[in-house]
Amino acid sequence: MPKKSLARNMLAVVLSALLIPATVSAAQILKYTDHEPLGGMRTRFIQDVFFAEIEKQSHGRLKVEAHWNSELARSYDALGVVKEGKIADMTTAVPEYTPKEFPLQQIFKSFPVGQTGDKQVAFFRKAYATIPALQNEFAQQNVVNIFLATGYPVAFFSTKPLNKLEEIKGTKWRSASFWHQDFLKNSGAIPVSMPWGAGIYDALKAGTLDGLMVNVDSGYDLNVHKTAPNVLISKDLWLGHVYPVVMNKNNWDRLAGKDKEAIKRAAEIAYQTQGSVMDSSFNAMVEALRKNGAHVRTLNAGEVARWEASVNYQQVQEKWVKEQEGKGVKEAGPTLMKITALQKEAMQ
């Protein structure tokens, strides 16, 4: 074949290929923002299990581009950013950081004792599935809840030897939660409110702060155990900290039906192992504290029961309901009753 004819044929083949519709399209990117760095139990689980399953279940049609450590939005701004849906499609909207937007979701932290592992996962799922008022809070913020992540239980980090929780009486303890500040006060301690960060470590070191009531992993990440090495823990002293992963509703509605179903399947698969990962990660965290010189003791059931009785949490809840109803949150009382009933059922 003459060179000119060969060249023309090759050109025709190339042009024909360009005109054929592509059979493989690029993955749709969903941008996710998180205020914490990647590395803790919650963040690793979301990344390695939930997000990985989204890509797997969608057969590569969806891919989550995760941005950690407030790269796209700070903790208190994340919900607003995803509500708008321009900078990020998804985030973990922490109720504690959004009390005005999610007043009813504050209720979970009002219980000093709760479930752990699979039972905790099941409890949160049932609460959000059976209490419409909780889902309504998401709808009002133009977001859709696609997953419920959870966190570690509470630990008490003390600068002085702490043989029992009753010994916190008369000493200064920091907690970010308004619920826990009331618990501390009702137990005879002096609640202290201060920003999360190195200032807490310095205050413990200087002796102006005696202890820290916080989820055990946050205390470890801040190296609190180096200045407050006396730690009392229990899986039953739950933080009640739920971490809803939400997506902008407009962007959710634009997804193809098969991709929405893929995300739902990914969540179901992640829920199957979340509880066991929580339990094993907690045990690993306790071991890490001990290896770093902390004196860790697990409270027995009787001690946990005495703590639950001493904080008068029902009175704190009643006070909160009145405050919320005064602000126009009419569902505060009924929602508390429903969550309380689920708690009792789950603890049996």
Secondary structure as GFF3:
##gff-version 3
##sequence-region A 1 348
A	DSSP	alpha_helix	3	19	.	.	.	ID=ss1
A	DSSP	beta_strand	28	33	.	.	.	ID=ss2
A	DSSP	alpha_helix	41	45	.	.	.	ID=ss3
A	DSSP	pi_helix	46	51	.	.	.	ID=ss4
A	DSSP	alpha_helix	52	57	.	.	.	ID=ss5
A	DSSP	beta_strand	62	67	.	.	.	ID=ss6
A	DSSP	alpha_helix	78	84	.	.	.	ID=ss7
A	DSSP	beta_strand	90	92	.	.	.	ID=ss8
A	DSSP	three_ten_helix	95	97	.	.	.	ID=ss9
A	DSSP	three_ten_helix	104	110	.	.	.	ID=ss10
A	DSSP	alpha_helix	117	130	.	.	.	ID=ss11
A	DSSP	alpha_helix	132	140	.	.	.	ID=ss12
A	DSSP	beta_strand	143	150	.	.	.	ID=ss13
A	DSSP	beta_strand	154	158	.	.	.	ID=ss14
A	DSSP	three_ten_helix	165	168	.	.	.	ID=ss15
A	DSSP	beta_strand	172	174	.	.	.	ID=ss16
A	DSSP	alpha_helix	178	186	.	.	.	ID=ss17
A	DSSP	beta_strand	190	192	.	.	.	ID=ss18
A	DSSP	alpha_helix	198	206	.	.	.	ID=ss19
A	DSSP	beta_strand	211	215	.	.	.	ID=ss20
A	DSSP	alpha_helix	216	221	.	.	.	ID=ss21
A	DSSP	three_ten_helix	224	226	.	.	.	ID=ss22
A	DSSP	beta_strand	230	233	.	.	.	ID=ss23
A	DSSP	beta_strand	242	248	.	.	.	ID=ss24
A	DSSP	alpha_helix	249	254	.	.	.	ID=ss25
A	DSSP	alpha_helix	257	291	.	.	.	ID=ss26
A	DSSP	beta_strand	295	298	.	.	.	ID=ss27
A	DSSP	alpha_helix	301	310	.	.	.	ID=ss28
A	DSSP	alpha_helix	313	326	.	.	.	ID=ss29
A	DSSP	alpha_helix	332	347	.	.	.	ID=ss30
###
